[in-house]
Amino acid sequence: MFLRSKSRRKDGKEHRAWSVVENRRVHDGRVVQRQVLYLGEINDSQKAAWSKAIEVFDEGTGIQTDRVIPRGSPCTGPRLRCVSIRLSEIRLRRPRQWGACWMATLLWDQLRLDEFWLAALPPSREGTSWLNILKTLAGYQLISPGSEWRLHRHWFEHSAMGDLLGEDIALVQPNNLYRCLDKLTAHKQAMFTFLGERWKDLFQADFDVLLYDLTSTYFECDPPGDGKRKFGYSRDKRSDCVQVVIALIVTPDGFPLAYEVMDGNTSDKTTLKEFLAKIEKQYGKAKRTWVMDRGIPTEEVLAEMRILNRRCIIWLARREDGSPNLRKPF
């Protein structure tokens, strides 16, 4: 590592800013430089102190420090407190991701989700905390989305979620994770109503404009005898796989208001009427504007929307110049 300066003139004066920089050799043999620490403008005595600190950097340990005093040197200076550390004996044991997990729990608290889920997910008679399992699942999908099996085998041990919740690996046994997900479906509608109120309070969200779209996800498995997994129109070009269709309604700010998982052979045109009724029942009737792809509404549904004073914007294919082409049927 070394000190590097950059000069610039401002208001007729020359200003010099310093940084601590290190050289790193990359896989193709080149040496690249990385700024370790920006120091700003420093005087000569501070520059000398930083130069001395860099000299005692122990490359064998791979540890970088902002300030190091050589072994055996006196610990002097105004209000300077020293801690003796032997860099050669430092070991890194079980590192865990903490910041993102802490932020996930903070967002959970900001949404006051405990108010809703404490009553909906009481602990089991065996002492299983379904609420903490749900917090772990939510944090996992927010930070590093993946399967429940990966959460159990890898992510939980490499995160600080257990430390923040006061739980151990027993919390995320696969059976617990899947059982917790099964318990959530009964509270889906009530949860969206609760979140809608929180979004109004926190973000002043309104539901006058709604975006409606559908997607699908496929499964590389043998066709099951029953259930929602069926062959249908595949947006992923995997007509050889069974799939399910997922419908979602969000606000322009990205706040979800409703979703539904439907049979894999569901036609887009058959879904809109049901979702219009679902939104009006849950959030009340209003003169809303709906935005959707052209393949979703039928003329019959559009006629009903005109009668009920609903406005619909249909998203068509893009023009040749790449700009969106919108059609307003009413």
C-alpha positions in Angstrom: 0.0 0.0 0.0 1.1 3.6 -0.5 -0.2 7.2 -0.3 -1.3 8.9 -3.5 -2.3 12.5 -4.0 -4.5 14.3 -6.5 -4.3 18.1 -7.1 -6.9 20.5 -8.3 -7.3 24.2 -8.4 -10.2 26.0 -6.8 -10.7 29.7 -6.3 -7.1 30.3 -7.4 -5.7 27.9 -4.8 -4.2 24.4 -5.3 -5.8 21.7 -3.1 -4.2 18.3 -2.7 -6.2 15.3 -1.5 -4.6 12.1 -0.3 -5.7 8.5 -0.4 -4.4 5.1 0.7 -4.0 2.9 -2.3 -3.0 -0.7 -2.8 -1.8 -2.7 -5.8 -3.6 -5.9 -6.6 -2.6 -8.5 -9.2 -5.5 -9.9 -11.1 -6.0 -13.2 -12.9 -4.5 -12.1 -16.2 -1.2 -10.9 -14.5 -2.0 -7.2 -14.6 -1.6 -5.0 -11.5 -4.6 -2.8 -10.7 -4.9 -0.2 -8.0 -7.7 0.0 -5.5 -8.4 3.0 -3.2 -8.5 1.6 0.4 -9.2 4.8 2.2 -9.8 8.5 1.2 -8.0 10.9 3.6 -8.8 14.2 2.0 -6.5 17.1 2.7 -3.9 16.3 5.4 -0.9 18.2 6.8 2.7 17.1 6.8 2.6 15.5 10.2 -0.5 13.6 9.4 1.1 12.4 6.1 4.1 11.2 8.0 1.9 9.3 10.5 0.0 7.6 7.8 3.2 6.7 5.9 4.5 5.1 9.1 1.2 3.2 9.7 1.3 1.8 6.2 4.9 0.5 6.7 3.8 -1.8 9.5 1.1 -3.4 7.4 1.6 -7.1 7.6 0.9 -8.6 4.1 1.1 -12.1 5.5 -2.0 -11.7 7.6 -4.1 -10.1 4.8 -5.4 -7.6 7.3 -5.8 -3.9 6.5 -6.1 -1.3 9.3 -6.9 2.4 9.3 -4.2 3.1 11.9 -1.4 0.9 13.1 1.3 1.7 15.6 4.5 -0.5 15.3 5.1 -3.1 18.0 7.3 -1.6 20.7 6.5 2.0 19.8 5.3 4.2 22.6 1.5 5.0 22.7 1.5 8.8 22.8 -0.7 11.6 21.6 -3.5 13.7 22.9 -6.5 11.6 24.1 -5.0 8.6 22.3 -6.2 5.1 23.6 -4.2 2.1 22.5 -5.2 -1.5 22.2 -2.5 -4.1 21.8 -3.2 -6.4 18.9 -1.0 -9.1 17.4 -1.9 -9.2 13.7 -0.1 -12.4 13.1 -2.4 -14.2 15.6 -5.7 -12.8 14.3 -8.1 -15.4 12.8 -11.4 -15.0 11.0 -14.0 -17.5 12.4 -17.5 -18.0 11.1 -18.0 -14.7 9.3 -21.7 -13.8 8.9 -23.6 -11.2 6.9 -25.0 -8.7 9.5 -25.9 -5.4 7.9 -28.4 -6.7 5.4 -30.1 -8.9 8.0 -30.4 -6.0 10.4 -31.9 -3.8 7.7 -34.4 -6.6 6.9 -35.6 -6.7 10.5 -35.7 -2.8 10.6 -38.0 -2.8 7.5 -40.1 -5.5 9.2 -40.5 -3.2 12.3 -41.2 -0.1 10.1 -44.1 -2.0 8.5 -45.2 -3.1 12.0 -45.7 -6.6 10.8 -45.6 -8.0 14.3 -48.9 -6.4 14.9 -50.5 -8.6 12.2 -48.6 -11.8 12.5 -48.3 -12.2 16.3 -52.0 -13.2 16.5 -52.0 -15.1 13.1 -48.9 -17.2 13.9 -48.8 -18.1 17.6 -46.0 -20.4 18.7 -46.6 -24.1 18.6 -47.0 -26.3 21.6 -43.5 -27.6 21.1 -42.2 -24.0 21.2 -41.6 -23.5 17.5 -41.6 -19.7 16.8 -43.5 -19.4 13.5 -43.1 -15.7 13.7 -39.3 -15.9 13.7 -39.4 -18.5 10.9 -41.5 -16.1 8.8 -39.0 -13.2 9.6 -36.2 -15.4 8.4 -38.0 -16.4 5.2 -38.9 -12.8 4.5 -35.3 -11.6 5.1 -33.9 -14.4 3.0 -36.0 -13.7 0.0 -35.2 -10.0 0.3 -31.5 -10.4 0.6 -30.6 -13.5 -1.3 -33.7 -15.1 -2.9 -33.5 -18.9 -3.3 -35.0 -22.2 -2.3 -36.0 -23.2 1.3 -33.4 -26.0 1.0 -30.6 -23.5 0.3 -31.8 -21.4 3.3 -31.5 -24.5 5.5 -28.2 -25.8 4.1 -26.2 -22.6 3.5 -27.7 -19.1 4.0 -28.8 -19.2 7.7 -25.4 -20.2 8.9 -23.7 -17.5 6.9 -26.1 -14.8 8.0 -26.7 -13.0 11.3 -30.4 -13.7 11.3 -30.1 -16.2 14.0 -28.1 -13.8 16.2 -30.6 -11.0 15.7 -33.6 -13.3 16.5 -31.9 -15.3 19.3 -32.4 -18.6 17.4 -30.2 -21.4 16.2 -30.2 -23.8 13.3 -33.1 -25.7 14.7 -35.3 -22.8 13.6 -34.8 -23.4 9.9 -35.3 -27.2 9.6 -36.9 -27.9 6.2 -40.1 -29.2 7.7 -40.5 -25.9 9.7 -40.0 -23.8 6.6 -42.5 -25.6 4.5 -45.1 -25.8 7.3 -44.8 -22.0 7.9 -45.5 -21.2 4.3 -48.6 -23.4 4.4 -49.9 -21.3 7.4 -49.6 -18.0 5.5 -52.1 -18.7 2.7 -55.2 -18.4 5.0 -54.2 -14.8 5.8 -53.4 -13.6 2.3 -56.3 -11.2 1.9 -56.1 -9.8 5.4 -52.4 -9.2 4.9 -52.9 -7.2 1.8 -55.5 -5.0 3.5 -53.1 -4.4 6.4 -50.2 -3.6 4.1 -52.4 -1.2 2.1 -53.0 0.8 5.2 -49.3 0.8 6.1 -48.4 2.0 2.6 -50.9 4.9 2.9 -49.4 5.9 6.3 -45.7 5.5 5.3 -45.6 6.5 1.7 -49.0 8.3 1.0 -49.7 5.6 -1.5 -52.9 5.8 -3.5 -54.6 3.1 -5.6 -56.1 5.3 -8.4 -53.8 3.8 -11.0 -53.1 0.0 -11.0 -50.9 -2.2 -13.2 -52.1 -5.7 -14.0 -49.9 -8.4 -15.6 -49.5 -12.1 -15.7 -46.4 -14.4 -15.9 -45.7 -18.1 -15.6 -43.1 -20.3 -14.0 -42.4 -23.9 -15.2 -41.4 -27.1 -13.4 -39.0 -29.7 -14.8 -40.9 -32.7 -13.5 -43.3 -35.3 -14.6 -46.9 -34.0 -15.1 -48.7 -34.5 -11.7 -52.1 -36.2 -11.6 -53.8 -33.1 -10.0 -53.0 -29.6 -8.8 -52.3 -26.4 -10.6 -49.2 -27.6 -12.6 -50.4 -28.1 -16.1 -49.3 -27.6 -19.7 -50.2 -24.3 -21.2 -48.8 -21.3 -23.2 -45.2 -20.9 -22.0 -43.7 -17.5 -21.9 -40.4 -19.2 -21.2 -40.5 -21.2 -24.4 -40.7 -24.4 -22.4 -43.8 -26.0 -23.7 -42.4 -29.4 -22.7 -42.8 -28.5 -19.0 -45.9 -28.1 -16.8 -46.3 -24.6 -15.3 -48.5 -22.3 -13.2 -49.7 -18.9 -14.1 -49.2 -16.0 -11.7 -51.3 -12.8 -11.8 -50.2 -9.6 -10.0 -51.6 -6.2 -9.4 -49.2 -3.4 -8.3 -49.3 0.4 -8.0 -47.0 2.5 -10.2 -44.7 2.7 -7.2 -44.4 -1.1 -7.1 -46.6 -1.8 -4.1 -48.4 -5.1 -4.6 -52.1 -5.2 -3.9 -53.1 -8.7 -4.9 -51.8 -11.8 -6.5 -53.1 -15.2 -7.5 -51.5 -18.5 -8.5 -53.7 -20.2 -11.2 -53.7 -23.3 -13.3 -51.0 -23.5 -15.9 -53.5 -23.7 -18.7 -55.3 -20.5 -17.7 -56.0 -18.1 -20.5 -55.0 -14.4 -19.8 -58.4 -13.2 -21.1 -60.3 -15.1 -18.4 -58.6 -13.5 -15.4 -59.3 -9.8 -15.6 -63.0 -9.8 -14.6 -62.3 -11.8 -11.4 -59.5 -9.4 -10.4 -61.6 -6.3 -11.0 -64.1 -7.7 -8.5 -61.4 -8.7 -6.1 -59.9 -5.2 -6.0 -63.2 -3.4 -5.6 -64.2 -5.8 -2.7 -60.9 -5.3 -0.9 -60.2 -1.6 -1.6 -63.6 -0.2 -2.4 -65.1 1.1 -5.6 -63.3 4.0 -7.3 -62.7 5.6 -10.7 -59.5 3.8 -11.2 -57.2 3.6 -14.3 -56.0 0.1 -15.2 -52.9 -0.5 -17.3 -52.3 -3.9 -18.9 -51.2 -5.8 -22.0 -53.4 -5.9 -25.0 -53.9 -9.7 -24.7 -55.7 -9.5 -21.3 -59.0 -7.6 -21.8 -61.8 -8.8 -24.0 -64.4 -6.6 -25.6 -67.0 -7.9 -23.2 -65.0 -6.9 -20.1 -64.1 -3.5 -21.7 -67.8 -2.9 -22.2 -68.5 -3.6 -18.5 -65.7 -1.3 -17.5 -67.2 1.5 -19.5 -70.6 1.0 -17.8 -68.9 1.1 -14.4 -66.9 4.2 -15.3 -63.5 2.4 -15.1 -60.7 3.7 -17.3 -58.3 1.3 -19.1 -55.0 1.9 -20.8 -53.9 -1.0 -23.0 -50.2 -1.4 -23.6 -49.5 -2.4 -27.3 -46.3 -3.3 -29.1 -43.6 -0.7 -29.4 -43.2 1.6 -32.4 -40.3 1.3 -34.8 -38.4 4.0 -33.0 -38.7 2.0 -29.7 -41.2 4.3 -28.0 -44.2 2.8 -26.3 -47.5 2.7 -28.3 -50.5 3.2 -26.0 -54.1 3.0 -26.9 -56.9 4.4 -24.8 -60.1 2.6 -25.6 -62.1 5.0 -23.3 
